[in-house]
Amino acid sequence: MRRGGSSIVGILLAIWLVIGFVAALQRGYFGDDREVSCKSFGDTALTVLAGPLNYMGVNPKVDCELPEDLPEPSE
């Protein structure tokens, strides 16, 4: 019967994600003129997941480039 503890965790998680969403909005990640790519999606998702850490100097970025030496698929 530890329902109170799990509801507090759920509320804190929701607040964390809302703060991250606000940070992403402030950075313009949801604008209509923003291109949709691996990098833009990754940056937005990481910003939301970082939550309040965004206001402590964390600026998560994603690098979606594949290494040059990856093997090519067979034909």
C-alpha positions in Angstrom: 0.0 0.0 0.0 2.6 2.6 -1.1 0.3 4.4 -3.5 1.2 7.8 -2.1 4.8 7.4 -3.0 4.2 6.4 -6.6 1.8 9.3 -7.2 4.4 11.7 -5.9 6.9 10.3 -8.3 4.4 10.6 -11.1 3.7 14.2 -10.3 7.4 15.0 -10.1 8.1 13.3 -13.4 5.2 15.2 -15.1 6.6 18.5 -13.7 10.1 17.6 -14.9 8.9 16.9 -18.4 6.7 20.1 -18.5 9.8 22.2 -17.5 11.8 20.5 -20.3 8.9 21.2 -22.8 9.0 24.9 -21.8 12.8 25.0 -22.3 12.3 23.5 -25.8 9.6 26.0 -26.6 11.9 28.9 -25.5 14.7 27.5 -27.7 12.3 27.6 -30.7 12.4 23.8 -31.3 8.7 23.6 -32.2 8.7 26.4 -34.8 7.1 25.8 -38.2 10.3 26.8 -40.0 12.4 24.2 -38.3 13.5 21.3 -40.5 12.6 17.8 -39.4 15.7 15.6 -39.2 17.4 13.1 -36.9 19.4 16.0 -35.3 16.4 18.3 -34.7 14.3 15.5 -33.3 17.1 14.3 -31.1 17.9 17.8 -29.8 14.2 18.4 -29.0 13.7 15.1 -27.3 16.9 15.5 -25.2 15.9 19.0 -24.2 12.5 17.8 -22.9 14.1 14.9 -21.1 16.8 17.1 -19.5 14.0 19.1 -17.9 15.2 21.5 -15.2 18.8 20.8 -16.1 18.4 23.0 -19.1 18.3 26.0 -16.7 21.5 24.9 -15.0 23.5 25.1 -18.2 22.9 21.7 -19.8 22.3 22.1 -23.6 22.0 18.6 -25.0 22.7 18.1 -28.6 22.7 15.1 -30.9 25.1 14.2 -33.7 23.4 11.9 -36.2 26.3 11.5 -38.6 27.4 7.9 -39.3 31.1 7.0 -39.2 32.8 6.9 -42.6 34.1 3.3 -42.1 30.8 1.5 -41.7 30.6 -1.6 -43.9 28.2 -1.3 -46.9 25.3 -3.8 -47.2 25.7 -6.6 -49.7 23.7 -6.4 -52.9 
